[in-house]
Amino acid sequence: MGISDIVEQIDREIAQLHQVRALLVGKASSTTRKAAAVASEVKLVKKRKKKRNLTPEGRKRIAEAVKRRWAEQKKAAAQK
């Protein structure tokens, strides 16, 4: 479980606690809107794409492919 997952879980719990507090206090209309806003914000954070990381092997394969492409371009330019 990563840090972002933990933060998302805490945000969900906070939103839920805000809703429960609003119901107990009796100010359900204004506080529930705030809690709903927090909940929707949590959903937006959850929808964000996770950062993709390359492995060292993947970086090496990409570097080799780029070098091959450059070599082909250089060879084609030399033939002209």
N, C-alpha and C positions, 0 to 999 in steps of 0.2 A: 504494500500500500504506500503510494508516494505521498509527498507533502501536499500536492494539489488535491489529492483525494481526501486527505484528512481535513484540509481547509474547507472543501465543498461540504463535507459531512457536518462540520461545525456550523457553517452558514445555514444549512438546512435545519439543524437543531435550534439555532437562534431564531429563525423564522417561525418555527413551530412554537417555541416558547413565547414569542411575541403574540401569536394568535391565542394561545391559552390564557395569557395574562389579560388580553383584551376582553376575553369572554368572562373572566373572573371579576374584573373591575367593572364591567358593564358598559364600557366605551367601545363596543364592538364595531361601530361604524367607522370612526376615524382611525382607530388603531389597527383594525383589520386591513384597511387600505394600505397602511404603512407596512404591515406584515406581508400583504400580498405583493407589494412592490419589492420587498426584500426577497420574497420567494421567487418572483419573476427574475430578479437580478441573479439569483442563485442558478436558475435554469439557463440564463444566458451564459454564465461562467461555465456551466456543465457542457453546453453545446460547442464551446470553443474546441478547435482541433488540438490534439496533443502534439507537442513538438516531436518531430521525427529526427532521430539521431542515426548517423551512419557509423557502421563498424569500420575499424581500420582496414579490413579486407575490402569492404565496399568502396572506400576512398581510393584504395590502390587500384581496383578494377576501373574505376572512373578515370583516374589519372592515366592509366595505360591506354584506355580507349581514346582519350583526348590526344595523347601523344601520337597514336596511330593515325588519327584523323589529320592532325597537323602535318605528319610526314607525308600522307597522301596528297594534301593540298600543296605542300612544298614541291613534291615530285611532279604534280600536274603543272605547277607554275614554271618549273624548270624546263619542261617539254615544250612550252609555248614559245 
